[in-house]
Amino acid sequence: MPCYSREAAFSGRVAGVDEAGRGPWAGPVVAAAVVLDADCIPDGLNDSKQLTPERRDVLWAALIDCAEIGVGIASVDEIDALNIHWATMLAMERAVAALPKDCAHVLVDGNRLPRWQRSAQAIVSGDALCVSIAAASIIAKVTRDRLMIALAHAHEGYGWHTNKGYGTPCHARGLAQLGVTLHHRRSFAPVAARLALGA
């Protein structure tokens, strides 16, 4: 990864932003904003999808120790009210707002930006190109995975401890047999279809 080159192109504090959880049938969408210390960048930062869960956990802990982090969450109700795209944008806005100090520029993974009045750039595949976005992808992914594991303990039968709310066969069976929970996204087609049969 061309680590700090894009971040270094801007003056002032630069935050990388990414999200986790756009596609699942259940659970919130989580975004993270990360401002890295150029003198303390953990080795091996990469797109979270390219890392093992164990490696993500190690890097999450390292980032907690040496980076400035903001996390933003959009709830299932907000996803259903706004749609997943705008709920994701809301989570990103909240993540940047949650940083300990404001930043001069934001680099966002993807091709769209939230409707904010700040200096920002959307970068397609940014989690594989920009180290701060890669860091944000790890924080967002680990944070959301842990939320879904906690929810799995209270809602057995959907396999959330392993599928994290995505539409796996195990989740589909749970939905068919157990019905819809408060944590399901009612605007998503498989959940809406189950509701039509009676939750």
C-alpha positions as CSV (number, residue, x, y, z in Angstrom):
1,M,0.0,0.0,0.0
2,P,1.3,3.5,-0.8
3,C,1.0,4.3,2.8
4,Y,1.1,7.9,3.8
5,S,1.5,9.5,0.4
6,R,-2.1,10.7,-0.1
7,E,-2.5,11.9,3.4
8,A,0.8,13.8,3.2
9,A,-0.5,15.7,0.2
10,F,-2.7,17.8,2.4
11,S,-1.8,20.3,5.0
12,G,-3.2,19.9,8.4
13,R,-4.9,17.0,10.0
14,V,-6.3,14.3,7.6
15,A,-8.9,11.8,8.6
16,G,-9.6,8.6,6.7
17,V,-13.2,7.4,6.8
18,D,-14.8,4.0,6.0
19,E,-17.8,2.0,7.0
20,A,-18.9,-1.6,7.8
21,G,-22.2,-3.2,7.4
22,R,-24.0,-1.9,4.3
23,G,-25.2,-5.3,3.1
24,P,-26.4,-7.2,6.2
25,W,-30.0,-8.0,6.9
26,A,-29.6,-7.1,10.5
27,G,-27.7,-4.7,12.8
28,P,-26.5,-1.1,12.4
29,V,-24.1,0.4,9.9
30,V,-20.9,1.5,11.6
31,A,-18.4,4.1,10.3
32,A,-15.0,5.1,11.7
33,A,-12.8,8.1,11.2
34,V,-9.1,7.8,11.9
35,V,-6.4,10.4,12.1
36,L,-3.0,8.7,12.1
37,D,0.2,9.9,13.8
38,A,2.8,9.8,11.0
39,D,5.4,8.6,13.6
40,C,3.2,5.8,14.9
41,I,1.6,3.9,12.0
42,P,1.1,0.2,12.8
43,D,2.6,-2.2,10.3
44,G,0.3,-4.2,8.1
45,L,-2.6,-1.8,7.7
46,N,-4.8,-2.9,4.8
47,D,-8.4,-3.2,3.7
48,S,-10.1,-5.0,6.6
49,K,-11.6,-7.5,4.2
50,Q,-8.0,-8.6,3.3
51,L,-7.1,-9.4,6.9
52,T,-7.9,-12.3,9.1
53,P,-10.1,-11.6,12.2
54,E,-7.1,-12.2,14.4
55,R,-5.0,-9.7,12.5
56,R,-7.8,-7.2,12.5
57,D,-8.0,-7.5,16.3
58,V,-4.3,-6.9,16.7
59,L,-4.4,-3.8,14.5
60,W,-7.5,-2.5,16.2
61,A,-5.7,-2.6,19.5
62,A,-2.6,-0.9,18.0
63,L,-4.8,1.8,16.5
64,I,-6.6,2.4,19.7
65,D,-3.2,3.1,21.4
66,C,-1.7,5.4,18.7
67,A,-4.4,7.1,16.6
68,E,-7.3,9.5,17.0
69,I,-10.5,7.7,16.4
70,G,-14.2,8.6,16.0
71,V,-17.0,6.1,15.6
72,G,-20.4,6.8,14.2
73,I,-23.4,4.4,14.1
74,A,-26.7,4.6,12.2
75,S,-29.4,2.4,13.7
76,V,-31.7,-0.1,12.0
77,D,-34.5,2.4,12.4
78,E,-32.4,5.1,10.6
79,I,-31.5,2.6,7.9
80,D,-35.2,1.9,7.3
81,A,-36.1,5.5,7.4
82,L,-33.3,7.0,5.2
83,N,-32.2,3.9,3.1
84,I,-28.8,2.3,3.6
85,H,-26.9,4.8,1.5
86,W,-28.0,7.9,3.5
87,A,-27.8,6.0,6.8
88,T,-24.2,5.2,5.8
89,M,-23.5,8.9,5.1
90,L,-25.0,9.8,8.5
91,A,-22.8,7.3,10.3
92,M,-19.7,8.8,8.5
93,E,-20.8,12.3,9.5
94,R,-21.1,11.1,13.1
95,A,-17.7,9.4,13.0
96,V,-15.9,12.6,11.9
97,A,-17.9,14.6,14.5
98,A,-16.7,12.1,17.2
99,L,-13.0,12.7,16.6
100,P,-11.3,14.3,19.6
101,K,-10.2,17.3,17.4
102,D,-11.5,18.5,14.1
103,C,-9.6,17.7,10.9
104,A,-8.7,19.8,7.9
105,H,-9.4,17.2,5.3
106,V,-11.3,13.9,5.0
107,L,-10.6,11.0,2.7
108,V,-13.6,8.8,2.3
109,D,-13.8,5.3,0.9
110,G,-16.1,5.0,-2.1
111,N,-17.4,7.4,-4.8
112,R,-19.9,9.5,-2.8
113,L,-19.5,12.0,0.1
114,P,-21.8,12.9,2.9
115,R,-23.6,16.3,2.5
116,W,-21.1,18.2,4.7
117,Q,-19.4,21.5,4.2
118,R,-15.8,20.5,4.7
119,S,-12.8,19.7,2.5
120,A,-13.2,16.0,1.5
121,Q,-12.4,13.6,-1.3
122,A,-14.0,10.3,-2.2
123,I,-11.6,7.6,-3.3
124,V,-12.8,4.4,-4.9
125,S,-11.1,1.4,-3.3
126,G,-9.6,3.9,-0.8
127,D,-9.2,1.2,1.9
128,A,-6.6,-0.4,-0.4
129,L,-5.0,2.8,-1.4
130,C,-4.9,5.1,1.7
131,V,-3.5,4.0,5.0
132,S,-5.9,6.2,7.1
133,I,-8.9,4.7,5.3
134,A,-7.5,1.2,5.8
135,A,-7.2,2.0,9.5
136,A,-10.8,3.3,9.5
137,S,-12.0,0.1,7.8
138,I,-10.4,-2.0,10.5
139,I,-11.9,0.1,13.3
140,A,-15.4,0.0,11.7
141,K,-15.3,-3.7,11.0
142,V,-14.1,-4.8,14.4
143,T,-16.5,-2.5,16.2
144,R,-19.5,-3.8,14.2
145,D,-18.4,-7.4,14.4
146,R,-18.3,-7.1,18.2
147,L,-21.7,-5.5,18.3
148,M,-23.2,-8.3,16.3
149,I,-21.5,-11.0,18.5
150,A,-23.1,-9.3,21.5
151,L,-26.5,-9.3,19.8
152,A,-26.1,-13.0,18.9
153,H,-26.0,-13.9,22.6
154,A,-29.5,-12.4,23.0
155,H,-30.9,-13.6,19.7
156,E,-29.8,-17.2,19.1
157,G,-30.7,-19.1,16.0
158,Y,-29.6,-16.5,13.4
159,G,-25.9,-17.2,13.4
160,W,-24.9,-13.6,14.0
161,H,-21.8,-14.6,15.9
162,T,-20.4,-15.9,12.6
163,N,-22.3,-14.2,9.8
164,K,-22.5,-10.7,11.5
165,G,-26.0,-10.2,10.2
166,Y,-25.3,-11.0,6.5
167,G,-27.7,-13.1,4.5
168,T,-26.2,-16.5,4.9
169,P,-28.2,-19.8,4.7
170,C,-28.1,-20.0,8.6
171,H,-29.5,-16.5,8.9
172,A,-32.2,-17.3,6.3
173,R,-33.2,-20.4,8.2
174,G,-33.4,-18.4,11.5
175,L,-35.5,-15.7,9.8
176,A,-37.9,-18.3,8.4
177,Q,-38.2,-20.3,11.7
178,L,-37.9,-17.6,14.3
179,G,-39.2,-14.5,12.6
180,V,-38.0,-10.9,12.6
181,T,-36.3,-9.2,15.5
182,L,-35.9,-5.6,16.5
183,H,-32.5,-5.7,14.9
184,H,-33.6,-6.7,11.4
185,R,-33.7,-4.1,8.6
186,R,-37.3,-4.1,7.6
187,S,-36.6,-2.3,4.4
188,F,-34.4,-5.1,3.1
189,A,-36.2,-7.5,0.8
190,P,-35.7,-10.8,2.7
191,V,-36.9,-9.3,5.9
192,A,-39.8,-7.5,4.3
193,A,-40.8,-10.8,2.7
194,R,-40.8,-12.6,6.1
195,L,-42.9,-9.8,7.6
196,A,-45.4,-10.2,4.8
197,L,-45.9,-13.8,6.0
198,G,-46.3,-12.6,9.6
199,A,-43.2,-11.9,11.8
